[in-house]
Amino acid sequence: MGIKAFFKKAFGDMKKSAKAQHQVDKAEFQAAKAEAKANWEEAKMSPSQRQAKMQAERDAQIAAANERKAAADARIEAAKKK
């Protein structure tokens, strides 16, 4: 492979890499933009809406913790039977 072919391949690879990175950057920017808008909309919520949202989040956390506890209890019972 000659010098010309080497550089042609190298620059082609860099072009592909730059395009792929641009797509990643574009997606990251869109995600950050959406998160900022969500934060803004949440900040504008009324106090009662905010309390309801926080209560729903706490309920979800309690449910997840109860599932983890049930799984741990099942593992304990399985270990005792051996």
Secondary structure by P-SEA (a helix, b strand, c coil): ccaaaaaaaaaaaaaaaaaaaaaaaaaaaaaaaaaaaaaaaaaaccaaaaaaaaaaaaaaaaaaaaaaaaaaaaaaaaaaac
